[in-house]
Amino acid sequence: MVFIRFSCLSVSCLRKVAGALLAGLLPLAAIGQILTGTITAGSASGPVPYANLGIPGKTVGTVTDEHGRYQLAYMPANLTDTVYVSSLGYRPQRVLLRELVAQPNRALTAVAVPLADVRVQGAGFYKRRRTLGCTSTSHSIISRLKAEHLGAEVGMVVSLKHKPTKLLTANFNVLYYQPDTLRFRVNLYRLLPDGSPSGEKLLTRNLLVSTADRATPKGPLTVDLTTDQLVIEEDFLLTLEWISGGDVQQVSKNLGFSSALGYGKGDLYFRKTSQDTWEKPSLGARLAGMQPKVGFYVTALD
C-alpha cells in the first residue's frame, strides 16, 4: 500500500488526507507456510535470478534471489490457486500451488526477446530536451510502499508531450538512509486502453539499480536508458520494484519517495508483491481534484 505522510504542514485538509491514508493500514496477517525452491533455466544453464512468482490478484508472491532461490509464504487455502512464474527472456509458467509444493524446483524455457523497432532519425529531428514526470524532492510529502513481500512495486504514469519521444534517463527521488542496500528493478509498462498498467514491459532487459548507486546520499537514483534506444509513442508506467535487500518491516518503515499533490495526468499505482493486482491510492488521498504524485521522472528528447 502506498501512503503519503505530510510533515510540517499547517493546512488542515492535508492532515485529513494523511489521516485517511494511514487509517487504511492493516496489520499483516499470520502466514501459514513457507515454500522454498529454486528456479533454473535447466540443469546445464544455471539459475534464473530475480524471477517473479505469485498468485495473480492475491498478496502471495516473491522474487528469486541472485541464485534463483525463493521463499514463498502462503496459506493452506491457497493450495488450489495457480502460481504464475515469469522472467524476461523465458516462457512463463502457470502451476497449481499444490503442484509447486510437491515439486518446488522448476526450470523455465528460454525464448527470444523481440527487440523493439529502432527508428533512425536525422540529427535535427529531436528539437527539445524535456523532463517528464514529477521532479519533487520534498522531505515533507513522502510516499511509502507498504510491502508485503519481495516484488512490491510503485510507479507513476509518465505522459508524453510530443510523439515520438526518445528516452535518455530514468530518475527516482528515493529517500533511504539506512546502512544496508536495497536493490530494485526498473520497469516501464505499456498501458491498457483504460489507462491502467498492462503486463507488457517496454524494456527488454532486467535493469537493476540499488540505493548505493546514488551519486550523493540525498540525490536522485538515475539510470541510463540510452543503450536501450527507447523511442516511445505512448504514455507509460515507470516503476521501481523491490527485489532484494532489507526485510518487509525495514522497507515499509524506512523506504520513502519524495512526492507531491498536483493536478493533471500522472496516476500513481502500486502493488504489494509479485503478480499482485495494481492499485491506486485511496480516494482519501485526492483533494479538490488533486492526486498524489511520486518523484519519478525521465529525461527525453522530442
C-alpha positions in Angstrom: 0.0 0.0 0.0 1.2 3.5 -0.7 0.5 6.2 1.8 1.5 9.8 1.9 3.0 11.4 5.0 2.8 15.2 5.4 5.3 16.8 7.8 5.5 20.4 8.9 2.3 21.4 7.0 -0.3 23.7 8.5 -3.1 23.0 6.1 -5.7 21.0 8.0 -7.2 19.4 4.9 -3.8 17.9 4.1 -3.6 16.4 7.6 -7.0 14.8 7.0 -5.7 13.3 3.7 -2.8 11.8 5.6 -5.0 10.5 8.3 -7.4 8.8 5.9 -4.5 7.0 4.2 -2.9 5.9 7.5 -6.2 4.6 8.7 -6.2 2.2 5.8 -3.1 0.4 7.1 -3.9 -3.1 8.5 -1.5 -5.5 10.3 -0.1 -8.3 8.2 -2.0 -11.5 8.7 -0.2 -14.5 10.1 1.5 -16.6 7.4 0.7 -20.4 7.4 3.5 -22.0 5.4 6.8 -21.1 3.7 7.8 -22.9 0.5 11.4 -22.9 -0.6 12.7 -23.8 -4.0 14.9 -22.8 -7.0 14.0 -21.5 -10.5 16.6 -22.5 -13.1 16.9 -22.4 -16.9 17.6 -26.2 -16.9 20.4 -28.2 -15.2 23.0 -27.0 -17.7 22.1 -23.3 -17.8 22.1 -22.4 -14.1 19.7 -20.3 -12.0 17.2 -17.6 -13.1 17.9 -14.6 -10.8 15.1 -12.2 -9.8 12.3 -14.2 -11.4 8.8 -13.3 -10.2 6.5 -15.9 -8.6 3.0 -15.1 -7.4 -0.7 -15.9 -7.4 -2.3 -13.3 -9.7 -4.6 -10.9 -7.9 -3.6 -12.1 -4.4 -0.9 -10.9 -2.0 1.0 -14.2 -2.3 4.3 -13.6 -4.2 8.0 -13.2 -4.1 11.2 -12.8 -6.2 14.1 -15.2 -6.6 17.5 -14.2 -5.3 20.6 -13.9 -7.5 21.0 -17.7 -7.2 17.4 -18.4 -8.3 16.3 -19.4 -4.8 12.9 -18.3 -3.5 10.8 -18.4 -0.3 7.0 -18.2 -0.9 4.7 -17.5 2.0 1.2 -18.9 1.6 -1.9 -20.1 3.5 -3.4 -23.6 3.1 -6.4 -22.1 1.4 -4.1 -21.1 -1.5 -3.1 -24.6 -2.4 -5.8 -24.7 -5.2 -4.7 -21.4 -6.6 -2.4 -21.0 -9.7 1.1 -19.6 -9.3 2.5 -17.6 -12.2 6.2 -17.8 -12.7 7.9 -15.3 -15.1 11.2 -13.7 -16.1 12.3 -11.7 -19.1 13.8 -14.0 -21.7 11.8 -17.1 -20.5 8.5 -18.6 -21.3 6.2 -18.1 -18.3 4.7 -21.0 -16.4 1.4 -21.5 -14.6 1.3 -24.2 -12.0 -1.1 -25.1 -9.2 0.4 -24.2 -5.8 -0.1 -27.7 -4.5 1.9 -29.0 -7.5 4.7 -26.4 -6.8 4.7 -27.6 -3.1 5.2 -31.2 -4.4 8.0 -30.1 -6.8 9.4 -26.7 -5.7 12.3 -26.7 -8.1 11.2 -25.5 -11.6 13.0 -25.0 -14.9 12.0 -22.2 -17.3 12.5 -22.4 -21.0 14.5 -19.6 -22.7 12.8 -17.7 -25.5 14.0 -15.0 -27.8 13.1 -11.5 -26.5 11.8 -9.4 -29.5 13.8 -6.2 -30.0 11.9 -3.0 -30.3 11.9 -1.4 -33.7 14.7 1.1 -33.9 13.7 4.4 -35.5 16.5 6.2 -37.2 16.1 10.0 -37.3 18.2 12.7 -38.6 20.4 14.7 -36.3 18.0 17.6 -36.2 14.8 15.5 -35.8 14.5 16.0 -32.0 14.0 19.6 -31.2 13.8 19.8 -27.4 15.2 18.1 -24.3 12.5 17.6 -21.7 11.9 16.4 -18.2 8.7 14.3 -18.0 7.0 13.2 -14.7 7.3 14.5 -11.2 10.6 16.0 -10.0 9.6 16.6 -6.4 12.5 16.5 -3.9 10.2 17.1 -0.9 11.0 15.7 2.5 7.7 16.8 3.8 5.4 15.0 1.4 6.6 11.4 1.2 5.1 8.2 -0.3 5.9 4.9 1.3 5.4 1.4 0.0 3.7 -0.9 2.4 5.4 -4.0 1.1 4.0 -7.5 1.9 6.8 -9.4 0.2 9.6 -9.1 -2.4 8.2 -7.8 -5.7 6.4 -4.9 -4.1 6.3 -2.1 -6.7 5.3 1.5 -7.0 5.2 3.8 -10.1 3.7 6.7 -11.9 2.3 7.2 -15.3 4.6 9.4 -17.5 2.7 11.4 -20.1 4.4 12.4 -23.3 4.3 16.0 -24.7 5.1 15.0 -28.3 5.5 11.8 -30.3 7.8 10.2 -30.8 9.9 10.7 -27.7 13.4 9.2 -27.1 14.1 8.3 -23.5 17.6 9.2 -22.1 17.4 8.6 -18.3 15.0 7.4 -15.6 15.2 9.2 -12.2 13.8 8.3 -8.8 13.9 10.6 -5.8 14.4 7.8 -3.2 14.7 8.5 0.5 16.6 5.8 2.3 19.4 6.5 4.7 19.9 3.0 6.3 23.3 1.3 6.2 22.0 -1.7 4.2 21.5 -1.6 0.5 18.1 -2.2 -1.3 18.1 -3.4 -4.9 15.4 -2.6 -7.4 14.3 -3.5 -10.9 13.4 -0.6 -13.2 10.2 -1.4 -15.2 8.4 0.5 -17.9 4.9 -0.9 -18.6 2.6 -0.3 -21.6 -0.8 1.0 -20.6 -4.2 -0.6 -21.4 -6.8 1.4 -23.2 -8.4 2.4 -19.9 -5.0 3.8 -18.7 -4.2 1.1 -16.3 -0.9 -0.9 -16.4 -0.7 -3.9 -18.7 1.7 -6.8 -18.1 3.8 -5.8 -21.2 7.2 -4.3 -20.4 8.9 -1.8 -22.8 12.4 -2.7 -21.5 13.8 -5.9 -23.0 16.4 -6.5 -20.2 16.5 -6.6 -16.5 17.7 -3.1 -15.5 18.8 -3.4 -11.8 19.8 -0.5 -9.6 20.4 -0.1 -5.9 20.3 2.6 -3.2 24.1 2.5 -3.3 24.1 3.8 -6.9 23.1 7.3 -6.0 25.7 9.9 -6.7 25.0 11.6 -3.4 23.0 10.3 -0.4 20.3 12.8 -1.0 20.4 12.9 -4.8 18.2 11.0 -7.2 18.7 7.5 -8.3 19.5 7.9 -12.0 19.8 5.2 -14.6 20.9 5.5 -18.2 18.4 4.4 -20.9 20.3 5.5 -24.0 21.7 2.0 -24.7 18.1 0.7 -24.9 17.2 3.0 -27.8 13.7 3.5 -26.4 11.6 5.6 -28.8 8.1 5.9 -27.3 4.9 6.9 -28.9 2.6 6.4 -25.9 2.3 7.2 -22.2 3.7 4.5 -19.9 4.1 3.5 -16.3 7.5 4.0 -14.8 8.2 1.9 -11.7 10.7 0.6 -9.1 10.2 -3.0 -8.0 11.9 -4.1 -4.7 13.8 -7.3 -5.4 16.4 -7.7 -2.6 17.9 -6.2 0.5 16.4 -5.3 3.8 13.2 -7.0 5.0 9.5 -6.2 4.9 9.4 -4.2 8.1 12.6 -2.3 7.2 11.4 -1.4 3.8 7.9 -0.4 4.9 9.3 1.8 7.7 12.3 3.4 6.1 11.9 3.4 2.3 10.3 6.6 1.0 9.9 8.6 -2.1 9.7 12.4 -2.4 6.1 13.2 -3.5 3.7 16.0 -4.2 0.0 16.7 -4.7 -1.0 18.0 -8.1 -3.4 18.2 -10.9 -3.5 16.7 -14.3 -2.1 13.4 -15.6 0.3 11.1 -13.8 -1.7 8.4 -11.9 0.1 6.6 -9.1 0.0 2.8 -9.0 1.3 0.2 -6.5 1.2 -3.5 -5.8 2.3 -5.2 -2.6 4.2 -8.2 -4.1 4.9 -10.1 -7.4 1.9 -10.7 -9.7 -0.5 -8.8 -7.3 -3.3 -6.6 -8.6 -2.3 -3.0 -9.4 -4.0 -0.5 -7.1 -4.3 3.3 -6.8 -4.1 5.2 -3.5 -7.5 5.5 -1.7 -9.9 8.3 -2.6 -8.9 10.0 0.6 -5.6 11.0 -1.0 -7.4 13.2 -3.5 -8.2 16.7 -2.6 -10.2 19.2 -4.8 -9.2 17.3 -7.9 -5.5 16.9 -6.8 -3.9 13.5 -6.6 -0.6 12.2 -5.1 2.4 12.1 -7.5 5.6 10.3 -6.7 9.1 11.8 -7.6 9.7 9.6 -10.6 10.7 11.2 -14.0 12.5 10.7 -17.2 14.7 13.0 -19.3 13.9 12.7 -23.0 14.3 14.2 -26.5 11.2 15.0 -28.6 
